[in-house]
Amino acid sequence: MQVLVVEDERRMAQLLRQGLEEEGHSVVVAGNGKDGLAMAASHPFDAIVLDVMLPEMDGFTVARKLRAARNQTPWRVRCWTGDNGFQPARGRQ
């Protein structure tokens, strides 16, 4: 499975990449929302993981633009917090 991870925190992106690759997935990382949207529009990913707080374009805006473009890739928006790990926000499966 080809997964796009849109995450600006370098350490979190590395952890997500490592975990997904250990499960046999191929991972591409975008460091901001604008790049993530461009990558999602130009490549057929099997899944997208979005952070909410991103530079240039937040994860909710990326998700809205993907939906408006009728991008059929399943995605999940995740809220990373320093206090309690990560919480699912919303997404399309």
Secondary structure as UniProt FT lines:
FT   STRAND          2..6
FT   HELIX           10..22
FT   TURN            23..24
FT   STRAND          26..30
FT   HELIX           33..42
FT   STRAND          47..51
FT   HELIX           59..68
FT   TURN            69..70
FT   STRAND          75..81
FT   TURN            82..84
FT   STRAND          85..92
//
